[in-house]
Amino acid sequence: MIEQQLVKSVVEAIQALYGQAVEPAQVQLQKTKKEFEGHLTLVVFPFLRASRKGPEQTAQEIGQYLAEHEPMVQAFNVIKGFLNITIAASAWVELLTAIDSDAKYGIQTPTEHSPLVMIEYSSPNTNKPLHLGHVRNNLLGYALANVMEANGNRVVKTNIVNDRGIHICKSMLAWQKYGEGETPESSGKKGDHLIGDYYVAFDKHYKAEVAEIMEREGCTKEEAEAKSPLMAEAREMLVKWEAGDPEVRALWQMMNEWVYAGFDETYKMMGVDFDKIYYESQTYLEGKEKVLEGLDKGFFFRKEDGSVWADLTGEGLDHKLLLRSDGTSVYMTQDIGTAKLRFQDYPINKMIYVVGNEQNYHFQVLSILLDKLGFDWGKDLVHFSYGMVELPEGKMKSREGTVVDADDLMAEMIATARETSKELGKLDGLTAEEAEDIARIVGLGALKYFILKVDARKNMTFNPKESIDFNGNTGPFIQYTYARIQSILRKAEREFKIQNSEFVINDKEMALIQKLAEFPAVVKDAGVTYTPSVIANYVYDLVKEFNQFYHDYSILREEDEAVKRFRLVLSANVAKIIRLGMGLLGIEVPERM
């Protein structure tokens, strides 16, 4: 490719001009700034020791050498210590031909010897349906898995379902008390929605009970909460569950099955999946065993009340509880147990946890503990820490039933896409089935792109109306451009290849090819920095660049046959990179619109 060849020629230039050998890594090339003439800029400061001359003279000498010895260098200019290089048109045409010949340009294919990266995302609780926060988590996790695989890693997508604990017992108890045998079939509700309703019902009855106790006994809220019979029943149910009570376990099993069926529908609509699902009910005992093993080896210590702790003061942290005095486990214990099972199941080289930034401290501690317990990847585990997502109206609370449900949100996005597309005439001439599929692709594409274009580390506000716009930095804008290119290619009605380079290409065409050539580096950067948003914003920039070109130049009406063929190949490859880039984000692109 152009940059690799130029690096090679610069290394040769330094050797020939100054008798010094330099490593290719010392050659810094960057895209020339728009205010200057050129395509690529060489930073010459690293070569001043070799040249023993000023930056401008060094740049001038290297530029002159390249112009005389490297055919692809058409011209150059010097701005202080920067050498701006203009690449010959024939080199860009040659580069486009190379990109065109690679169906998966920029995407690496893992082999059986590639490193194995496990990525955990979703981590739902079985007492409520998935909500907007889970949507961001799932979309980030799935996109990151695609990006890591595109960088040549084997990837295992995994989920840990939090299916035990007091919150689960609250939903179970509420169903027992107020459910009257209601099921997903009898109510027509998805199982996860049904159970979520009972979680809200528990909170409602609990608050009413606490208020009644406060009024009746004239006590504080804290005192009333401690006296609550409803909460006492929930705790009693948890104890029975831990003891393996057959009746409680049977109820738990039935209600969880309802939830899992609901989750599966949501995941399918969202377009995410998993290779392996773990359940907290199966991992917490493994964690207890591992903690007790660590206690025997002197990694941890037991307090007088019987609780087990890790002393992390040597790492600049505090003491961390691992087992309560009654022997029950905490979240940290569960994560240790899950790690043990995963390590047994897979030869993990890197473990990535996609979890919100409120858990930063938790994963800092988990990394230290897993390393102490002998997990090879413990020290280097990655906490893909992301910010919270809110709506313009503000924060959400599950127990009060004020969360934005994932199913409702996706249905609303599809309905809005259907309405907007119809108003703009983008569904004209399509069958009802095609129109519905377009509405789904555009609605979900709008949701996914709006969330994934934001740097994951930042808190964000999701605005459904903004996300569905067909102009600006949105999914529909990118999808429409892809569909437009497909329409152009269909109208061409024939195979097209660049037959020769005996034609002139303009600056916008060169800029487009240069933009296409950046894709492999963008994919690599997204994998190294764990930042899917760089792909989203790259695709948007590519689409903007193409639309400017499309506005200024004709494709199908171009009279010069060679130029027309070239522009069709250029357009086809823009579409290809849009499809590949959006595919990494888990976003579909429509063939027609």
URKA-V285004 format. One record per residue. N is the residue number from 1. RES is the residue in one letter. OMEGA is omega in radians with two decimals (NA if undefined). Layout:
((N RES OMEGA) (N RES OMEGA))
This chain:
((1 M -3.01) (2 I -3.06) (3 E 3.14) (4 Q 3.14) (5 Q -3.13) (6 L 3.09) (7 V 3.13) (8 K -3.13) (9 S 3.11) (10 V 3.10) (11 V 3.11) (12 E -3.13) (13 A -3.13) (14 I 3.13) (15 Q -3.08) (16 A -3.06) (17 L -2.97) (18 Y 3.09) (19 G -3.11) (20 Q 3.07) (21 A 3.08) (22 V 3.11) (23 E 3.08) (24 P -3.13) (25 A 3.13) (26 Q -3.11) (27 V -3.10) (28 Q 3.08) (29 L 3.07) (30 Q 3.14) (31 K -3.13) (32 T 3.12) (33 K -3.02) (34 K -3.09) (35 E -3.13) (36 F 3.11) (37 E 3.12) (38 G 3.12) (39 H -3.12) (40 L -3.11) (41 T 3.08) (42 L 3.06) (43 V -3.01) (44 V -3.08) (45 F 3.13) (46 P -3.05) (47 F -3.08) (48 L 3.11) (49 R 3.14) (50 A -3.06) (51 S -3.05) (52 R 3.13) (53 K 3.13) (54 G -3.10) (55 P -3.09) (56 E -3.14) (57 Q 3.11) (58 T 3.14) (59 A -3.13) (60 Q -3.10) (61 E 3.12) (62 I 3.12) (63 G -3.14) (64 Q 3.14) (65 Y -3.12) (66 L -3.14) (67 A -3.10) (68 E -2.99) (69 H -3.12) (70 E -3.05) (71 P -3.08) (72 M 3.13) (73 V -3.09) (74 Q -3.11) (75 A 3.08) (76 F 3.00) (77 N -3.07) (78 V 3.02) (79 I -3.09) (80 K -3.09) (81 G -3.10) (82 F 3.13) (83 L 3.14) (84 N -3.02) (85 I 3.05) (86 T -3.10) (87 I -3.13) (88 A -3.11) (89 A -3.10) (90 S 3.12) (91 A 3.11) (92 W 3.12) (93 V 3.12) (94 E 3.12) (95 L 3.12) (96 L 3.12) (97 T 3.12) (98 A 3.11) (99 I -3.11) (100 D -3.07) (101 S -3.09) (102 D -3.08) (103 A 3.14) (104 K -3.11) (105 Y 3.10) (106 G -3.10) (107 I 3.09) (108 Q 3.09) (109 T 3.14) (110 P 3.04) (111 T 3.13) (112 E 3.14) (113 H -3.12) (114 S 3.08) (115 P 3.12) (116 L 3.13) (117 V 3.05) (118 M -3.12) (119 I 3.09) (120 E 3.02) (121 Y -3.13) (122 S 3.07) (123 S -3.11) (124 P 2.97) (125 N -3.09) (126 T 3.09) (127 N -3.12) (128 K 3.10) (129 P 3.09) (130 L -3.13) (131 H -3.05) (132 L 3.10) (133 G 3.08) (134 H 3.13) (135 V 3.14) (136 R -3.14) (137 N -3.10) (138 N -3.12) (139 L 3.10) (140 L -3.12) (141 G -3.12) (142 Y 3.12) (143 A -3.14) (144 L 3.10) (145 A 3.11) (146 N -3.11) (147 V -3.14) (148 M 3.10) (149 E 3.12) (150 A 3.07) (151 N 3.00) (152 G 3.10) (153 N 2.88) (154 R -3.04) (155 V 3.00) (156 V 3.12) (157 K -3.04) (158 T -3.10) (159 N 3.01) (160 I -3.10) (161 V 3.14) (162 N -2.98) (163 D 3.11) (164 R 3.10) (165 G -3.04) (166 I -3.12) (167 H 3.10) (168 I -3.13) (169 C 3.12) (170 K 3.12) (171 S -3.12) (172 M -3.11) (173 L 3.14) (174 A 3.12) (175 W 3.12) (176 Q -3.04) (177 K -2.97) (178 Y -2.98) (179 G -3.13) (180 E 3.07) (181 G -3.11) (182 E 3.11) (183 T 3.06) (184 P -3.12) (185 E -3.08) (186 S -3.09) (187 S -3.07) (188 G -3.14) (189 K 2.96) (190 K -3.06) (191 G -3.12) (192 D 3.10) (193 H -3.13) (194 L -3.13) (195 I 3.09) (196 G 3.11) (197 D -3.13) (198 Y 3.04) (199 Y 3.09) (200 V -3.14) (201 A 3.11) (202 F -3.09) (203 D -3.13) (204 K -3.14) (205 H 3.14) (206 Y 3.14) (207 K 3.14) (208 A -3.14) (209 E 3.14) (210 V 3.13) (211 A -3.14) (212 E 3.12) (213 I 3.13) (214 M -3.11) (215 E -3.08) (216 R -3.03) (217 E 3.11) (218 G -3.10) (219 C 3.13) (220 T 3.13) (221 K -3.13) (222 E 3.13) (223 E 3.14) (224 A 3.12) (225 E 3.13) (226 A -3.12) (227 K -3.03) (228 S 3.09) (229 P -3.10) (230 L 3.13) (231 M 3.11) (232 A 3.11) (233 E 3.13) (234 A 3.14) (235 R 3.12) (236 E 3.13) (237 M 3.11) (238 L 3.11) (239 V 3.11) (240 K 3.12) (241 W -3.13) (242 E -3.13) (243 A 3.10) (244 G 3.12) (245 D -3.03) (246 P -3.10) (247 E 3.14) (248 V 3.14) (249 R 3.14) (250 A 3.10) (251 L 3.12) (252 W -3.14) (253 Q -3.10) (254 M -3.09) (255 M 3.10) (256 N 3.12) (257 E 3.08) (258 W -3.10) (259 V -3.10) (260 Y 3.12) (261 A 3.10) (262 G 3.11) (263 F -3.10) (264 D 3.10) (265 E -3.11) (266 T 3.13) (267 Y -3.12) (268 K 3.12) (269 M -3.13) (270 M 3.12) (271 G 3.09) (272 V 3.12) (273 D -3.10) (274 F 3.06) (275 D -3.09) (276 K 3.10) (277 I 3.06) (278 Y -3.11) (279 Y -3.10) (280 E -3.13) (281 S 3.14) (282 Q -3.05) (283 T -3.01) (284 Y 3.12) (285 L 3.06) (286 E 3.13) (287 G 3.11) (288 K -3.14) (289 E -3.12) (290 K 3.11) (291 V 3.12) (292 L 3.06) (293 E 3.10) (294 G 3.10) (295 L 3.13) (296 D -3.10) (297 K 3.09) (298 G 3.11) (299 F -3.06) (300 F 3.13) (301 F -3.13) (302 R 3.09) (303 K -3.09) (304 E -3.12) (305 D 3.10) (306 G 3.14) (307 S -3.12) (308 V -3.03) (309 W 2.98) (310 A 3.09) (311 D -3.09) (312 L -3.12) (313 T 3.10) (314 G 3.11) (315 E 3.12) (316 G 3.12) (317 L -3.09) (318 D 3.05) (319 H -3.09) (320 K 3.11) (321 L 3.12) (322 L 3.05) (323 L 3.11) (324 R -3.10) (325 S 3.11) (326 D 3.09) (327 G -3.14) (328 T -3.03) (329 S 3.06) (330 V -3.11) (331 Y -3.12) (332 M 3.13) (333 T 3.13) (334 Q -3.11) (335 D 3.07) (336 I 3.13) (337 G 3.12) (338 T 3.12) (339 A 3.14) (340 K -3.12) (341 L -3.14) (342 R -3.12) (343 F 3.06) (344 Q -3.05) (345 D -3.01) (346 Y 3.05) (347 P -3.00) (348 I 3.02) (349 N 3.11) (350 K 3.13) (351 M 3.14) (352 I 3.09) (353 Y 3.09) (354 V -3.05) (355 V -3.09) (356 G -3.03) (357 N 3.07) (358 E 3.14) (359 Q -3.12) (360 N -3.10) (361 Y -3.14) (362 H -3.07) (363 F 3.02) (364 Q 3.12) (365 V -3.12) (366 L 3.14) (367 S -3.14) (368 I -3.10) (369 L 3.13) (370 L 3.10) (371 D 3.11) (372 K -3.07) (373 L 2.99) (374 G 3.08) (375 F -3.05) (376 D -3.06) (377 W -3.06) (378 G -3.08) (379 K -3.06) (380 D 3.13) (381 L -3.13) (382 V 2.96) (383 H 3.07) (384 F -2.98) (385 S -3.10) (386 Y -3.11) (387 G -3.12) (388 M 3.07) (389 V -3.13) (390 E 3.02) (391 L 3.12) (392 P -3.13) (393 E 3.10) (394 G -3.02) (395 K -3.11) (396 M 3.11) (397 K -3.08) (398 S -3.01) (399 R 3.11) (400 E 3.09) (401 G -3.12) (402 T 3.13) (403 V 3.04) (404 V -3.09) (405 D -3.10) (406 A -3.14) (407 D 3.14) (408 D -3.13) (409 L -3.13) (410 M 3.12) (411 A 3.13) (412 E 3.13) (413 M 3.13) (414 I 3.13) (415 A 3.12) (416 T 3.12) (417 A 3.13) (418 R -3.10) (419 E -3.11) (420 T -3.13) (421 S 3.14) (422 K -3.13) (423 E -3.11) (424 L 3.11) (425 G -3.07) (426 K 3.11) (427 L -3.12) (428 D 3.06) (429 G 3.14) (430 L 3.03) (431 T 3.14) (432 A -3.13) (433 E 3.11) (434 E -3.13) (435 A 3.14) (436 E 3.13) (437 D 3.09) (438 I 3.14) (439 A 3.11) (440 R -3.11) (441 I -3.10) (442 V -3.12) (443 G 3.13) (444 L 3.08) (445 G 3.11) (446 A 3.13) (447 L -3.07) (448 K -3.07) (449 Y -3.10) (450 F -3.14) (451 I -3.03) (452 L 3.13) (453 K -3.14) (454 V 3.05) (455 D -3.04) (456 A -3.06) (457 R -3.06) (458 K 2.94) (459 N -3.13) (460 M 3.03) (461 T 3.13) (462 F 3.13) (463 N -3.07) (464 P -3.09) (465 K 3.13) (466 E -3.01) (467 S -3.02) (468 I -3.12) (469 D 3.12) (470 F 3.06) (471 N 3.10) (472 G -3.04) (473 N -3.09) (474 T 3.08) (475 G -3.13) (476 P 3.11) (477 F 3.14) (478 I 3.14) (479 Q -3.13) (480 Y 3.11) (481 T 3.10) (482 Y -3.13) (483 A 3.11) (484 R 3.13) (485 I 3.12) (486 Q 3.10) (487 S 3.10) (488 I -3.10) (489 L 3.10) (490 R -3.13) (491 K 3.12) (492 A 3.00) (493 E 3.11) (494 R 3.05) (495 E 3.13) (496 F 3.07) (497 K 3.05) (498 I -3.07) (499 Q 3.12) (500 N 3.11) (501 S -3.14) (502 E 3.11) (503 F -3.09) (504 V 3.03) (505 I -3.03) (506 N -3.08) (507 D -3.12) (508 K 3.11) (509 E 3.09) (510 M -3.13) (511 A 3.12) (512 L 3.12) (513 I 3.12) (514 Q 3.12) (515 K 3.10) (516 L -3.08) (517 A 3.14) (518 E -2.99) (519 F 3.14) (520 P -3.14) (521 A 3.12) (522 V 3.12) (523 V 3.13) (524 K -3.14) (525 D 3.13) (526 A 3.13) (527 G -3.11) (528 V -3.07) (529 T -3.08) (530 Y -3.07) (531 T 3.12) (532 P -3.08) (533 S -3.12) (534 V 3.09) (535 I 3.13) (536 A -3.07) (537 N 3.02) (538 Y -3.12) (539 V 3.10) (540 Y 3.12) (541 D 3.11) (542 L -3.13) (543 V 3.09) (544 K -3.13) (545 E -3.13) (546 F -3.10) (547 N 3.06) (548 Q 3.11) (549 F -3.11) (550 Y 3.12) (551 H -3.02) (552 D -3.02) (553 Y 3.10) (554 S 3.08) (555 I -3.09) (556 L -3.11) (557 R 3.10) (558 E -3.05) (559 E 3.13) (560 D -3.04) (561 E -3.12) (562 A 3.13) (563 V 3.12) (564 K 3.14) (565 R 3.13) (566 F -3.10) (567 R 3.07) (568 L 3.09) (569 V 3.12) (570 L -3.13) (571 S -3.13) (572 A -3.13) (573 N 2.98) (574 V 3.11) (575 A -3.13) (576 K -3.12) (577 I 3.04) (578 I -3.11) (579 R 3.14) (580 L -3.12) (581 G 3.12) (582 M 3.10) (583 G 3.10) (584 L 3.12) (585 L -3.12) (586 G -3.08) (587 I 3.09) (588 E 3.04) (589 V -3.06) (590 P 3.10) (591 E 3.12) (592 R 3.12) (593 M NA))
